[in-house]
Amino acid sequence: MATVGYARVSSLGQSLEVQRDKLTAFGVDKIFEEKRSGLDSSRIALKQCLDYLREGDTLVISRIDRLARSAEDLLRIVRELEGKGVAFKVLDQPIDTKDAAGRAFLGMLAVFAEFETSIRKERQMDGIEKAKSKGVRFGRKTLLTENVIETIKGMRQDGKTVPQIMDRMGLSKASVYRALGK
């Protein structure tokens, strides 16, 4: 049963020393470190850390924002840890999945993350409805405009084959046949 630390700073100019000192003072056996933005999804040391952890281990960090980009990201990581049977502890905040208070605090974060997601979805849907009411069309623009359909029909009447029309117009076979059927 190992106690594993993870430390991250956002830029090359920042120092990992404060986090390293806290993790060492806590007594971690191994520390994974990186200098990378929290918004960067390819945090290599974090991936290595999560792969390293085994059932019965504990992941220790100094603060939540050193591990996750958002509450949703934090909960995804914690669920992954729980699935592996790994405990999670934050030194500067009251989170420790080994005790009830820490699990309760994490549960509250989950509720807020879900709330944040639903509000974001509502705003997105409101924006879409408003745009639609103003005549904005969503999705891919249609390739088969009236002019294109007339051109395809004219080419076919001139004796062009479907593959020739496809090649000249840059359309799929289905699109050409759809135009010919209109």
C-alpha angles and dihedrals in degrees: 000000000000130000106220127191131206123198129180137174125189102231141030091246093061124086128235090201098101093050092043090052092051093048092046091048089052089054105247116176097213134014127207112201137184142168103220138121115266087230090061106100093200098072097159098188091051091052091048090048093051091047091049096054118098135189111294094024124120125222112212127192132172098230135001094242089062090064109032139040094212142356088266091053091048092052091048090054093045091050089052089051092048090050089056093045093248122146121224128214132180113199100203097039133050097259122124118141089205091072134053096240092053092049090048092052090049089049090054089052088053091053091050092047091052090047091049091051094050092049090049089051092049091051091048092051091047090052092049092050091048091050091048091051088055090053099258111153121212130209134036117336113252115257094199102074119165090260092051092048091051091048092051092048090048092050091050092050088051088059101260116151122236092251090052091050091047091052096046096044097037092233134133123253090252092054092050092049090045089054092047090051093055 
